[in-house]
Amino acid sequence: MIPMNHRVAIVGAGVSGLTCGVVFAERGHRTAIFAKEIGQQTTSGAAAALWFPYDAEPADKVIPWALETYRALIDLARNPDSGVSMIELRQFSRIEKIHIPDWSIPLGARGVLPSFPPVMSSEVENGAAREAATWRGRPEAERTGSERITSLRIFKSGFSLRVPLMDTTIYLDYLANRFIAAGGSIAANTHFAQLEEVDQQFGLVINCAGIGARELVRDADLEPHRGQVAIVPRIKDLPYAVVCDDAPLMYAIPRRNDCVVGGTNELSHDLAADSATTTRIVAECACALKIEKPNVLAERVGLRPFRKSGVRVERDQLRDGRTAVHNYGHGGSGFTLSWGCAEEVFELATDSAA
């Protein structure tokens, strides 16, 4: 069990690091965050940040963490300064009858018919489905021109659910300010080659390094799932978020002052925005929403830290004898799991029997 006079160091200033910082600092622990990048520079800054478990395993742990985070975000949505609001999510499939997750039914999930009428014959539709299956996951650069043309695809089925939405342009600053108000500190432009390099004055080290944990703790199970999005002006008459997970991944998520449209999910370390990908993303969303192609205000790329063996929330001991708790590998669910994982990190750090 960490005594109150022990100082806590958190490596990483994305949503996981900031949330852990708030949990520890507000409970009286002297806590500092160290990170190479902060705020909008982090992977979290590029996220659409819509609450929904995505690209993270295993489900038996992910869903309880997600539901605990859901409850925390419901409370935060009552504070207009937090950047958290409630929005209807409409999740669709182009190629099959969608399955409504069992865990979502108590939250009010219900089937919804797509509001976009079919525009092609079943023969063409089946061909599009076969085509999507052949290039699911292939890098954008490897696809042919015809593979990038997706305007004939339609939604076949869907469900809706009210979920929290975190506007990253507001929420990340809210967490940082709340952490500092509780006595925490944030040091940017800080890089560690290993956790043992954290100053010895910190008796507990929490690893929230995201994709950086691959090198930091030599975790070969961690892989970068590259996500590219475009920021466009807020779309008129779009009061809900639209998501379709089957290839090509497509979503449109309205925020307070703009809209995030996406996206990609491919194995790549490339952080450079690709203009052809942006063009495809905008065209796909315009087609799905039946709107004119919006202007692109900005392009963002982030690397989702997916861990093949599952999210790692685990107590460990450094070579110098200090306690560490790992909290990384959340894939596309960093915001969705943030409060649930932070609470488990706190329990692991403060439970003498852990």
N, C-alpha and C positions, 0 to 999 in steps of 0.2 A: 504494500500500500504506500502510495506516495505521500509523504508528509506535506503539510501546507507550506513549509518553508522551502521545499524543493521547487526549483524553477522548471518550467515546461517550455521546450522548444518544439515548434511545429515547422516542418520543412514542406513548403508549398503554400501558395496563396490563392489557389483556385477556390471553388465553392466548398470543397471538402476541408481544406486547411482553414478557411475563414470560419466555417461553421464549428469546427472543433475548437478554434480559438475562442469563439463566443461562449461555448459550453464550459470550457475550463476557466476562462477569465471571470465570467459571471458567477462562478462558484468559488471564487477566492484564490485561485492559483495564479501566481505571477507567470505570465505567458508571453512569449515572443514568437513571431512568425518570421521565417527567413525564406526568401524566394528569389529566383533569378528574375522573374517577371511578376507583376502585380496588376490588378484591375483588368482593364479591357485587353491587356497584352496576353493574358492567360488563355488557355484552352477554354475555360469557363466563359470568357468574354465573347467567344465566337459561337457559343451554344444558343440554340433556340430557347432552351430552358422551359419547356413545357413538361409538366409532371406526367410521366408515364414510363413504366419499366421498359427499357429498350437496350438491346445489345449488351446484356449483363447476365451472368450466371453465378450460382445455381438458383433456380426459382424458389426453392424452399427457404433460402435466406433472403433473396432479393425482395420478394413480396412483403414479408413482415417489415423489413427496413423501409420499403417504399410506403407502406400504409402508415407507419409511425411518422414519416416525413410529411405525408399528406395531412395528418392531423395538425402537425406543427405549422404547416403553411396555411391551413384554414384559419388559424389564429392570426398569423401575420397579415393575411388578406384584409383584416379589419383595420389595419393601419395603412392609410393611403401613402405614407412616406416610405413604406418598405419596398415598393415596386412589385408587390405580389397582388395578383387579382385572380378572380375566378372566371373561367371561360369555358364555353362548350367546345369539347373536342369531338370532331367527327372523323372516325377512323374508317377508311374504305379499303376494299380490295378490287383490283381490276379483273382478276382471273378466277376467283372462286367465292363460294359463300363464306363470309367471314365468321370466325369463331369469337363469341363474346367471352372473355376470360371469366372464370367462375368468381375470382376475387373482386371483379369490378361490379358484379350484380348488386351486392349490398350498398355500393356507392351510387347506385341509380343508373347503371348502364342499361341501355335499351337499343334494340335494333332500329335502324333508320334506313329508309329507302333513299338511294342516291337521287339528288335533285337534278341530275344532268341526264337528259334523254339519250338512249342508244343512238349512235351515228354510224354503225357499220353492221354488216351481216355476221352471222355466227361463224361462217367460214373464215372471214377476215379476222374476227375476234380470236378464234382458236389459233390462227397463224401468229397473231401478235403475242398470244400467251406462250406459244412454243418459242418464239424469238426471245421473249423476255427471259425464259428459263435458260436459254443457251448462253446469255451474256451477263447473267446476274453476277455481280461482284467483279467483273472485268474492269480494268482501269479505263477511264474515258478515252485516253489516247489510243487504245487498242480497238475501239469500236469503229465500225465503218459508218459512212454518212447515213446510210439507210437505218442503221441501228440507233442513231441518235434522233431519228424522226419518230416522235411518239404521239403525234397529234390525233391519231385515230383511236387511241386507247380510251376506254371508258371505265367508270366504276360500276361494279356489278352488285355489291352489297356493302353494308356498313353498320356501325353502331355509334352511339353518341354517349358522352359522359362529361359531366362538369368536373374540371380539374384546375389546380392552381397553375398559373403562368407567372414566371419570374422574369421581369424585364431586366435583363442583365445590365443595361445602362444605368439602372437605379439600384437594383438589388445587391450587386457586389459592393457598391459604395456604402449601402445601408449596413451590410454585415461588417465591413471594415470600420465604419464609424462606431458601430455598436461595440465592437471588440476594443477599440481604442478608449472609448468611454468607460469600459470596465477595467482599464488599467493596462491593456495589452499594447504591444509595440510591433511594428512591421518594418523589417529591413529588406529593401529591394536590392537588386544587382548582387545577390549572394549565391555562390555556387559551392556545393560540397561534392567531392568525389566519392565520399562514403560517410555514413552517418556518424562514425566515430570522430569526424572532424568538427562536429558541433561542440561549442565551448563546454568544458567540463563543469561549469557552474550550473548547467542544466541537467538535473537528475533524471528527467524523463524526456525522451525524444519521440515525437510522433511523425511518422512518415506519410505525408499526403502529397507526394511528389508527382502523382499522375503518371504520364508516360515516362517521365524522368526517372521513375523507380526502376526501369529496365536496366539502366546503367548504375544507379545509386546503390542498389542491393543485388545487382546481377541476376535479375529475374527474367529468364528467357521465355517464360510463359506470357509475358506482357507484349502485346503487339499494337501498333498504331493503326486505328481505323480512321482514315482520313475523311473529314467532313467539310465540304465547301458549301457556303450559303451566299445569297445575295440579299442586301438590304434595299428595299424599295419603299416608295411612299405608301402610307397607309391606304389600303384598298377600300374604296367606297362600298358600303353595303356588305361587308364581310365581318359579321360580329362573332364568328366562331373560327376555330382552327381546323384546317383540313390536313389530314395525314394519310398517305398510302405507302405502306412498307414494301409491297412487291415491286420488282424492278420495272422502270427506274424509280428509286426512292423519290417521293415527292411530298412536300409539305408547304403550307402557307400559314404563318402564325402571326396574327396582328398584335402589335404592341401599342403602347400609349401614343407614340409619335411616328411609328413606321411599321413595316411588316417584314418579317424574316421569311424568305422563300428558299427552299432547298430541294434536293441536296444530294450528297454522295455518301457512300460508306464503303471505302475500298482500302485494301492493305497498302499503305504508303507512308513514307516519312516526309513527303513533299509538302512544305508549308506555303508554297507559292500559289496564288490564285490563278486558275486557268480560264482564259477568256472564253474558250469554246464551251467549257463546262458551264460557265455563267449563262451563256446564250441558251444552252439546252435547258438549264434550270428554269429560266424566266419563260421560255417558250412552253415548257411542260405545264407550269403553273397557270399561265395565261389560258392555255387550252382547257385545262381541268376546270377553271373557274369561269370560263367563257367571258374573258375580259381582254381588252387591248394589252399588249405587252407593256408593262410598267417600266419606267426609267430606273436604272440601277444607281443607287446612291453610294453603295460600298460593296466590296467583296470581302469575305472573311473565310479563313481556313483554320480548322482546329483538328487535333489528333486525339480521337477518343481512346482512352487507355483500356483496351479490352484485354482481359486476362483469361487465357484458355482454360485454366484450372479453377476459375471462379474468383469473384471479388475477394481480396485479402484484407480481412479485419482480424488481426492476430497479435497477441503479445509475444515479445521476443526479448532476447538479451544481447546487447552489443558485446564485442570482444573486450571492451574495457569494463564490463560488469554492469553498466547502466541498463535501465529498462527502456525498451522501445515498443511502440505499438504501431503496426502497419495499417494503413487505411488507403488502399488504392486498387485499381483494376475495375473501376465502375463502368467502363465502356461508355455507352451513350446515356447513362443514368446517374451521372454525378449529382445533378440537382435533385433528382427524384429520390436518391438514397441518402442525401446529405445529413439530415437531422437524425435519421435512424442509425446510421453508421457512427455519427459523432457520439450519440448516447452509448453505443456499445464500446467505442474507444474509451470513453470515460469510465465505464464499468470495468473494463479490462485493466485500466491503469490504476484504479483505486481499490480493486478487490485483492486482498492479500492472499486469497486462495487460488487466484488465477494461475 
